[in-house]
């Protein structure tokens, strides 16, 4: 099974994704590692990415998902996957792809972002991400999780949903 752990910056998707991959015994991919240097520079400068900016990034992530699916390998990817069309693109690489959306209050996400000063994503971009976020729809395979819960609890919820 392949999962995307999604949400805005500061939601905990990387921590939960890494823990989920470990619990499932599959490879973990940090979606941020697939951004181009130009995209990282834009975000570091406080400039929100456009759909055009994200296109190459989504192509790279889709390719990784397709490779895992073709090989019959499990995979966990952390990726904001903010818009339905982004998720549709990722799902096109693997129709069985599932999403775990970590949702919560803006204040929690901002607090977490401030606690990681070396990350390229500034708190100033949080509102643009929240504005762009399109929550999972009923026809999308996955579940929505509360970011206020501990990562271990979120992993347990995802594993339970995977059955």
C-alpha positions in Angstrom: 0.0 0.0 0.0 1.1 3.5 -0.8 0.2 6.6 1.3 0.6 10.3 1.0 0.7 12.1 4.4 -0.6 15.5 3.5 -1.3 18.9 5.1 0.0 22.4 5.3 3.5 23.2 6.6 3.8 22.5 10.4 1.0 19.9 10.3 3.5 17.1 11.2 3.3 15.3 7.9 7.0 14.5 7.8 7.1 13.2 11.4 4.0 11.1 10.9 5.1 10.0 7.5 8.5 8.8 8.6 6.9 7.0 11.6 4.3 5.4 9.4 6.9 4.2 6.9 8.9 2.6 9.8 5.8 1.0 11.2 4.8 -0.5 7.8 8.4 -1.4 6.9 8.3 0.6 3.7 10.4 3.4 2.2 9.7 7.0 3.2 10.1 9.9 0.8 10.2 13.5 2.1 8.4 15.5 -0.5 10.3 18.7 0.4 13.5 17.0 -0.9 12.0 16.9 -4.4 11.6 20.7 -4.7 13.9 22.5 -7.1 16.5 24.8 -5.7 14.5 27.7 -7.3 11.3 26.7 -5.5 13.2 26.4 -2.2 14.7 29.9 -2.7 11.2 31.3 -3.5 9.7 29.9 -0.4 12.7 30.9 1.8 12.1 34.5 0.4 8.4 34.3 1.5 7.0 33.9 -2.0 4.2 31.4 -2.3 4.6 28.8 -5.1 2.2 28.9 -8.1 0.7 25.9 -9.8 3.4 26.3 -12.5 6.1 26.3 -9.8 4.7 23.1 -8.4 4.4 21.2 -11.7 7.9 19.8 -11.9 7.8 18.9 -8.2 4.6 17.0 -8.7 5.9 15.3 -11.8 8.9 14.0 -9.7 6.7 12.8 -6.9 4.3 11.1 -9.4 7.3 9.3 -10.9 8.4 7.9 -7.6 4.9 6.7 -6.8 4.6 5.1 -10.2 7.9 3.3 -9.7 6.8 1.9 -6.3 3.5 0.9 -7.7 5.0 -0.9 -10.7 7.4 -2.7 -8.4 4.6 -3.7 -6.0 6.4 -1.8 -3.2 4.9 0.0 -0.3 5.7 3.7 0.1 4.9 6.6 2.3 5.4 10.2 0.9 5.0 13.4 2.9 3.6 16.1 0.6 1.4 19.1 1.1 -1.0 17.9 -1.7 -3.0 21.0 -1.0 -5.3 21.0 -4.0 -7.5 18.2 -5.4 -5.8 18.4 -8.8 -2.4 17.8 -7.2 -3.8 14.7 -5.5 -5.4 13.6 -8.8 -2.0 13.9 -10.5 -0.4 11.8 -7.7 -3.3 9.3 -7.8 -2.9 8.9 -11.6 0.5 7.4 -10.9 -1.2 4.8 -8.6 -5.0 4.6 -8.5 -4.8 2.8 -5.2 -2.9 5.7 -3.5 -4.4 6.7 -0.2 -4.1 10.1 1.6 -3.9 10.9 5.3 -4.7 14.6 5.8 -3.4 16.0 9.0 -5.7 18.9 9.9 -5.7 21.3 12.8 -5.6 24.9 14.0 -3.5 27.5 12.4 -2.0 28.5 15.7 -0.6 25.0 16.3 1.0 25.0 12.8 2.5 28.4 13.2 3.9 27.5 16.6 5.5 24.3 15.1 6.9 26.3 12.2 8.5 28.8 14.5 10.2 26.0 16.4 12.1 24.9 13.4 14.2 27.9 12.4 16.4 26.1 9.8 13.5 25.1 7.6 13.0 27.0 4.4 9.2 27.5 4.8 8.5 30.7 6.7 5.4 31.2 8.9 4.5 34.1 6.5 3.5 31.5 3.9 1.2 29.5 6.2 -1.9 31.6 5.4 -1.4 31.1 1.7 -1.2 27.3 2.2 -4.4 27.4 4.3 -6.1 29.4 1.6 -5.1 27.0 -1.1 -6.0 23.8 0.9 -8.8 21.8 -0.5 -9.7 19.1 2.1 -10.1 15.5 1.0 -13.4 14.8 -0.7 -15.7 11.9 0.1 -14.6 10.2 -3.2 -10.9 10.3 -2.3 -9.4 7.3 -0.6 -8.0 8.3 2.8 -8.8 9.9 6.1 -8.5 13.2 8.0 -6.6 13.2 11.2 -6.4 15.7 14.1 -2.9 17.3 14.3 -3.3 17.8 18.1 -2.9 14.1 18.6 0.6 12.5 19.1 2.3 11.1 16.0 2.1 7.6 17.4 -1.7 7.9 17.7 -2.0 9.3 14.2 0.1 6.4 12.8 -2.2 3.9 14.7 -5.2 5.5 13.1 -3.7 5.3 9.6 -2.7 1.7 10.1 -6.3 0.9 11.3 -7.7 2.5 8.2 -5.4 0.5 6.0 -7.0 -2.7 7.0 
